[in-house]
Amino acid sequence: MSVARFLLRHPRQLPTVVRAGWRLRSTRWWRHAPFLPLPDRAYWRFRMMTVMGSSGEQMSGRDVVAAAKWSLRQRVGR
């Protein structure tokens, strides 16, 4: 199931995914097109490799929520 479809069926999970996604944004994202708070492509490939074991697979909605919850439990700046 796609992430969007999963979040439509489970809207309470949306704030968790948005908060975790905000943590992944590139620094100074507002200075480069497309002017969206997206993660750096190299960093995103690395994260997908560590989570899924390959950069080509897509995560299910359930996987995205589980990874987001895990991410938010981690301490930043340790």
Secondary structure, DSSP 4 states (H G I P E B T S, - for coil): --HHHHHHH-GGGHHHHHHHHHHHPPTTGGGSTT-S-PPPHHHHHHHHHHHHSSSSPPPPHHHHHHHHHHHHHSPS--
